[in-house]
Amino acid sequence: MGLEMRAFVKGEELHYAGVRYVLNFGWFRLGLPEWLILGHTTIVERALSPNAFAMDFRLTHPCFGQVFRYSGTFVTERVDVQGRSTCGCS
């Protein structure tokens, strides 16, 4: 099962909004409305610095309300093929 999302920019934030869930059966794709499965998904990402961002992910069902959420601050790091940091940050 997958999730089809629509991305858009709002102010300084990158937003993703769930469109539908999809089931793939070989070449056949079946679209399922969000309300029928787990609920509506939203993701908001905001840059904090060149290598850090904040993210908020929510899953809200029309009958049960918010059923899942995670949020946090994430730092990205570039590594070479041997797994060594190339940004000088560790």
Backbone hydrogen bonds, N-H to C=O, Kabsch-Sander energy under -0.5 kcal/mol:
donor,donor_aa,acceptor,acceptor_aa,energy
2,G,22,V,-2.9
4,E,20,R,-3.1
5,M,3,L,-0.5
6,R,17,A,-2.9
8,F,15,H,-2.4
10,K,13,E,-2.5
13,E,10,K,-1.8
14,L,45,E,-2.7
15,H,8,F,-3.3
15,H,13,E,-0.6
16,Y,43,I,-2.5
17,A,6,R,-2.4
18,G,41,T,-2.9
19,V,4,E,-3.4
20,R,4,E,-1.3
21,Y,32,L,-2.6
22,V,2,G,-2.2
23,L,30,L,-2.5
25,F,23,L,-0.5
25,F,28,F,-3.6
28,F,25,F,-2.1
30,L,23,L,-3.2
31,G,29,R,-0.6
32,L,21,Y,-3.3
36,L,33,P,-0.9
37,I,33,P,-0.8
37,I,34,E,-1.1
39,G,34,E,-1.6
40,H,60,T,-2.9
42,T,58,R,-2.2
43,I,16,Y,-2.3
44,V,56,D,-2.0
45,E,14,L,-2.9
46,R,54,A,-2.5
47,A,12,E,-0.6
48,L,52,A,-2.7
49,S,52,A,-1.7
52,A,49,S,-1.1
53,F,74,F,-2.5
54,A,46,R,-2.9
55,M,72,G,-2.6
56,D,44,V,-2.0
57,F,70,Y,-3.2
58,R,42,T,-2.7
59,L,68,F,-2.6
60,T,40,H,-2.8
61,H,59,L,-0.5
61,H,65,G,-3.1
65,G,61,H,-1.8
67,V,59,L,-2.5
68,F,59,L,-1.5
70,Y,57,F,-2.0
72,G,55,M,-2.1
74,F,53,F,-3.3
76,T,51,N,-2.8
80,D,84,R,-2.6
83,G,80,D,-2.2
86,T,78,R,-2.9
87,C,78,R,-0.6
